[in-house]
Amino acid sequence: MLDENRSGRLTAWGNALLAGFAAPDDAAHHITGSDAVHRVVGLPGESGPVGLTLALGRLRALGATGLRLALPVPGHPLGLSGPPEFNARAMEAEEAVVVPGTALGLVPEVYEAGPEGDVHVEVVWHCLAVRDAPPADVPSLSEAERELAEALREATEVLTRLDVAGSGPVARAALEAYRARAESSREVLAPGYPPRAARVLELAQRIGALIGIAYEPGDAQGREHGGAVSASEIAARAAALRPVERTARRARVAAYNAMVEERDRRQH
């Protein structure tokens, strides 16, 4: 749950590039991360796939004013504004990037190849038309921060009530392992983002990790992080945690979109 998704990286480093805080090749390097290669298809003016550096430059030339993250799931089109074709692709991927000023959006498709132990990942970003309308259900950064404080309390109470060791030593160790892996493999957001956005993202990821721990079957010694294992108890756990997970996803979107939101406030 702490892993940064590809659309988050594209949003953060694309915004840093457009705002002058990152060089094109540096932004492309951070967006690609540990993947082998990223290509963009369907970009206006291009007949075939292009690399990230060229694609970001083309989006800037087309009038891009920033990038916004969308993290939709069935029943919650978070960050989307249509049309149906784009929404359907984004919903299937459970992530997307919308590019204000261009009426375009990008949805990643991931391909894996190679033998076990030597798998390399290639990502194709599909560029599609989007509707120029306010995105669905995206809070401001300040709203997200307030909601997260309550969500953290709710998550802890729910895990305790459902006999999940959410605050016990096993869960704490698992949470620290999540965070250590995340911190060793990436930076939080990108240059130019307000510190508050990084704080909101870190807390949203921490809540996401607690939720992830609640659904893990156990550790290497067979100890279960989530005590309850019957079908009815699993269903109760999912129902209780769903609102908390929704709040955490909304906060992640608010954090990644903070640079664009801050710019829009200054202009108005």
ABEGO torsion letter per residue (X at the ends): XABBBAAAAAAAAAAAAAAGABBAAAAAAAAAEABABBBBBGBBGBABBBBAAAAAAAAAAAGBAEBBBBBBBBGBBBGBAOBAAAAAAAAAAGBBBBBBGAGBBBBBBBBBBEBBGABBBBBBBBBBBBBBBBBBGBBBAAAAAAAAAAAAAAAAAAAAAAGBBAABAAAAAAAAAAAAAAAAABBBEBBGBBAAAAAAAAAAAAAAAAAAAAABAEBAAGBBABABABAAAAAAAAAAAAAAAAAAAAAAAAAAAAAAAAAAAAAX
